[in-house]
Amino acid sequence: MSRGRPWSADDAARLRRLVAAGETDGAIAEAMGRHPDMIRRQRRAAGLAPGQSRAATVMMMRVNRRRLGRKVAGKYEPESP
């Protein structure tokens, strides 16, 4: 059974650049022609934090602001069990 092409030093350098640019594992996998699980494994082995697109970061900031606003204004009610 073939295990795919080996991971090279150039691949590792490209992975570091793409993660630093904020690319997601899926986008990196597409760009490098690899499976997202391989990208995730190599990223973790290199000690790199996951990348996140700028759009996803902005969306999460908005969601967190809304949650915080509700808590501060007293409008936030936790879900009952």
C-alpha positions in Angstrom: 0.0 0.0 0.0 1.4 3.4 -1.0 1.8 5.9 1.7 2.0 9.0 -0.6 5.0 11.2 -1.2 7.4 11.9 1.6 7.3 15.1 3.6 10.3 17.3 2.5 12.0 20.3 4.1 10.5 22.5 1.4 7.0 21.2 2.4 7.7 22.0 6.1 8.8 25.5 5.2 5.8 26.1 3.0 3.5 24.8 5.9 5.1 27.3 8.3 4.6 30.2 5.9 1.0 29.3 5.2 0.2 28.8 8.9 1.8 32.2 9.6 -0.3 33.8 6.9 -3.4 32.6 8.8 -4.5 29.9 6.4 -6.7 27.1 7.6 -5.7 23.4 7.5 -8.2 22.8 4.7 -6.8 25.7 2.6 -3.2 24.6 3.2 -4.1 21.0 2.2 -5.6 22.3 -1.1 -2.6 24.4 -1.8 -0.1 21.7 -1.1 -2.1 18.8 -2.7 -2.2 16.9 0.6 -4.9 15.5 2.9 -6.1 17.8 5.7 -5.3 15.2 8.3 -1.6 15.1 7.1 -1.4 18.9 7.4 -2.9 18.8 10.9 -0.5 16.1 11.9 2.6 17.9 10.5 1.4 21.2 12.0 1.1 19.7 15.5 4.4 17.9 15.2 6.1 21.2 14.3 4.4 22.9 17.3 2.4 25.4 15.2 -1.0 26.8 16.2 -3.8 26.2 13.8 -4.3 28.9 11.2 -7.6 30.7 10.9 -8.8 32.9 8.0 -9.3 36.6 8.7 -13.1 36.2 7.9 -13.4 33.4 10.5 -11.5 35.6 13.1 -13.8 38.6 12.5 -16.9 36.4 12.7 -15.8 34.9 16.0 -15.0 38.4 17.4 -18.6 39.5 16.5 -20.1 36.4 18.1 -18.1 36.9 21.3 -19.0 40.6 21.4 -22.7 39.8 21.2 -22.4 37.2 24.0 -20.4 39.6 26.2 -22.9 42.4 25.5 -25.9 40.2 26.6 -24.1 39.2 29.8 -23.2 42.8 30.7 -26.7 44.2 29.9 -28.3 41.5 31.9 -30.0 40.0 28.9 -28.1 36.8 28.9 -30.0 33.9 30.4 -28.2 30.5 30.6 -30.1 27.6 29.1 -31.9 25.6 31.8 -31.1 21.9 31.9 
